[in-house]
């Protein structure tokens, strides 16, 4: 015997509202149009047809079966007996159940977004910079000023949708009737139809052209951060709003410095004598100048020095990161007789 309560994940004393909510949740989750399994979806519907009906549920609770419940004959795509039903209808129904809204003419006419990559050097992150890029994009047609109509001709309201750009449909399903709004097929959602289409843009209200755009890049920006320029994407259809331009920043690797957040990391070779006796050394910074730092006597290879505020400016904040310098001790490869003599003396002393 099939356990319909288990199928819907409810207890045997569940209320009708709890059963209905469970069905809506599971049906939405397992709907084939949303990547769900058709067999599971069928079982969920079968369970609801029984438990969602007061008389059938009572019979099922008493005898373990319900009239017609154990022999469902769903004609998927063609509908069952007396039910105009298919997956597409159910998908539309659930769009209404779960809060789908009417189509928006503004969104329908909106131009698409443009995404581009822009590569900069690590040095360019130190200060705000401006870069110009050339992109191919949809711009408003100059002949018709973007309305899609040939100059001197009229633009009339669509007769089918009365200028709304949408038409209303009523869908009948096994759960009842549902109202659905769809794009008007006569005007393609425009709400208006030009008497004569523009000879240049063929009624689109936009044409493809090259455009140079200046981009302000803030200091401290890092790889994969996005800069959004509202309204700089493709022009909308027939004076619809333009999309946005998104610029993904890529910071080129540096041959000397590595970036870790707002900090910089580099390494420098120092003579053995400096490591043993200590001294001041010069460290090159990302700006190209030099910083003097102190190496204490007895420094070991791999020791890291910190130079404050010589890293990358903090993005959208005040201050800068730090520069970390790893010290590598150089061992001499060739020595003079005098140098060997000195080292031998040190060796005798246990140094």
N, C-alpha and C positions, 0 to 999 in steps of 0.2 A: 504494500500500500504506500502511495506517495504521501510524504509528510509536507503538506502545503505550508504549515506554520514554520517549519524549519527552512523551507525554500525562501520565505519572506523574512526570516529572522525575527519572528515575533512569538510571544508566548500564546498559549491557548486561550487565555483570558484577555487577550489584547482587544482594545476597543476598535470600532470601525474606522475611526480617525487614525489610530496608530497603524492599522493595516494599510490604509490608503497612503499614508506618508511613507511607509516602508516600500510599498509598490512603486511610488513615484521616484524614490531615491534609487532603488535597484534598477528600475527600467531605464532611468537616465544613465546609470553607470554602465549597463550592459547592452545598450542599444547598438546594433550592428553598424549604424552610420557613424558611431563614435568609437569604432574599433572593438566593440564587444562581441561576445560569442552568440551566434544565432540560437543555438540549442538552449543555452542558459536563459536567454531572453524569452524564449517560448515557454520555458518552465515557469518563469516569473509571471507571465501573463495568465498561464493556466491556473496557477495558484490564486491569483487575484480574482479571476472570474468566479472562483468558488467562494473564497473567504470574503470577497467584497460583496457577495449577495447573501442577504440575511437567510433566506430559505435554504439555499444550497449549502451554506455554512452549517446550518442546523442539521441538515441531513448528513453532511460529512462528519460532524462531531458524533452523531449517533451510530452511523453505519460504516464509516470509513470510506464512503464514496458519495458522489453527488450525481444527480441526473445529468448525464452527458458530460460530466466533468472528467471522467477517465478516458474519454475517447474524443479528444479535441482534434479537429481536422482543419488546421489553419492553412489557408491557401495563400501563402506568403507572396505578396506582389499582386495577387488578384483579389484578395479579400475572402473571408469566410462567409458562411451562409448568412445573408441579411446584413453583412458588415462591409462597408466600403473601406478597406484597410490595406495599407502597405507600409513599408519602412519609411518611405519618404513622408507619407502623411503623418506618421507617428513622430518623426523628427520635427516636423513643423509644429505639431501639437505641443511637444515638449518645449519648443522654443517659446511658445506662449506661456506654458505653465511655469517655466523657470525664469520668467522676467524678460524675455526678449522685447525690444522696443521697436517702434516703427522706423523704417528707413528714413534717413535724413537726406534731403536734397543737397544740403550743404556738404555733407560727407561724401555723397555720391559724386559731386562735381569737384571735390578737392583734388589738387594735384598730388602726385606721389612724392615721397621723400627721396632725397639723393644722399648716398653715403660714399665718401671718398677717404683715402688714406693720405696723410701728409707726413713726410719724414723730415725731422730736424736733427741737428747735432746736439750733443750733451751741453756744449758751451752755450747754445741758444736758449737753454732753460734758465740761465742765470738772470735774464732780464725779460720784461715783456717785449714781444716783437710783433711785427706785422708782416704777413706773407700774402702774396697774390697768387691765386690759382685760377686756371682756365678750365672750365667745365662745359660740357654739352648739355643743354637743358631745354625744356619747353618754356617758351615765353609767350606773352600775350601777342596775338596777331595785330600788326599795326594797321592793316587795311580795314578790319571790322572793329577795331578797338576791343577785341576779345569777346564780342557777343555772338559771333558765328554767322551773322547775317550779312549779305552783300549790302554795301552802303546804298542808301536810298530805298531799301525795301523794308517791309514791316516784319515784326515778330509777333505771332499770334499765340493766344492761350490754347493749350492742348484741349481738344474737345472731350477726349476720353476721361481725363483725370481732373478737368476743370482747373488746371494750373497747379495741382497739388504734387504732381510727379509720382503719385502712388495710387494704386487701386486696391479696393477692399475685396477680399475673398472669404467665404465661409466654408470651412472644412468640417465634414461630419465624420466622427470617429466613434469607436465603441465606448468612449468615455463621454461622448456628447459633441456638441458643435463648438467650434473655436474660430474666432476671427483672426485673419492673417492679412497683413499689409504687404504688398509686393510692388516692385518698380513698374511703372506704367510702360507697357510694351510699345505704345504708340510714340511716346516722346523720350523713351529711355530714361525716365526720371527727371527730365529737364523741366517739365511743366509748361514749356513753351516750344513752339516750332517756327523757325524762320520761314518766310515765304520763299526766299531764295538763299541758298547757302553761299557763304563767302567763297570767292573764286581762289583765294590764296590758301586758306586753312581748311577748306571743304566743310565748314560748319563747326569745326572743333573749337575755334576761338583761340588757338595757340599754334605755334610753329616751333620747330627745333632750330636752335642757334647757339653759337659759342658765346660765353660770357665770362669776363674776368671778375673775380670776387676777392675783396680784401678781407683777410681773416686776422683778428687780433688774438694772439696766443699769450696767455698769462705766464708769468714766471713760475718755475717749479713744476710745470706740467710733466706727466710721465707717460710712458708707453701704454696704449690702449685707453687712455682717457679721451672722452668725446667732447667736442665743442659743438653746440647746437646753435644754428642760425635760423630763427623762425622766419618763414615766408620766403626763404631763399632756395627752396626746392623747385620742382616743376610747377609751372602755372596750372591753375585749375581749368577745367573745361568750361567754356563760355562764362568767363568772369567768376568762376568758382575760386575759393581760396587756394593759395599756393601751398605746396608741401614745405617741409623743412629741409635744411641742409645739415648733415651730420659729418663732422670731420674727425676721423680717428687719428690720433697722434702716435707716431712711431719715433722713438728716440734712438738714434744710431749708437751702437756700442762704441766705446772709446778705447783707444789703444793703451792708455795708461791708467785711467780711472774706471772703477766699477761703482755702479750706483746701488745703494741699498736704502730704499725709502728716500729720505732727505739727506742721507749721509753719503759720503764718498770714501772709497777705499783705494789705496795705492800701496806700492811697495818700493823700497829703495835699498840699494846695496851700500854698505859701509865697510871701510877697511877694518881688519882685525884689530889694529892698534886703537882705533876709535872706540871699538866695542870694549876693549880692555881698560883703556885709560879714560874714556869719556871725552866729549867735545861737543861743540855746536855744529850742526850741519844745516844745509839749505834744502828745503823741500819745495818742488814745483807745485803750484796750485792750478786749478782748472782755469783761472783767469789768465794764467801765463806768467804771473809774478812768482816770487819765492818767499817762503816763510822760514825763519831760523828757529830751529828747535834744539833742545838740549838732550844729548845722549849721556845717561849716567854711566859711570865706570862699572864694568862687569856685566854689561848688557848681553843677553843671550840672543841668538838668532831666533826670529819669530816674534820678538817683543813688539808690541804695538803702541805707537804714540798717538795722542789725540790732539788735534788742532781745532779749537772751538770756532764755530761760525764760519768755516771755510767750505761748507758743503753746498747743498742745493737750497735755494729759497723754499720755504714751506708754502705749498700750494694753497692759495686763498687764506693764508694766515701770515702772521708776522714772524720774523726771525729766519734763521737758516740752520741747516743741519751742520754736522761736523765733518772734518777730514781725518780719517784714520790712516796712519802710516805704519806698515809692517817693515821691520828692519831685517835685512838679510846680511849676514856677516860673510865677507869674502875671505877665503883662504888663499894666500899667495901661492901661485903655481911655480914661480922661479925666484930664487933668492941669490943675492950676492954672498960672497964669502963672509963679509962682515955681518950681514943679516943672519946667516946661519950660525955664526959664532955667538951672536946675542941670544938666539933662540935656544941654542944648546946650553948656554948659561942658565937661561930661565928653566929649562928642562931639569937641570941639576937641582934647581931650587924647588922643583915640584910644581911649577906653574905651567 
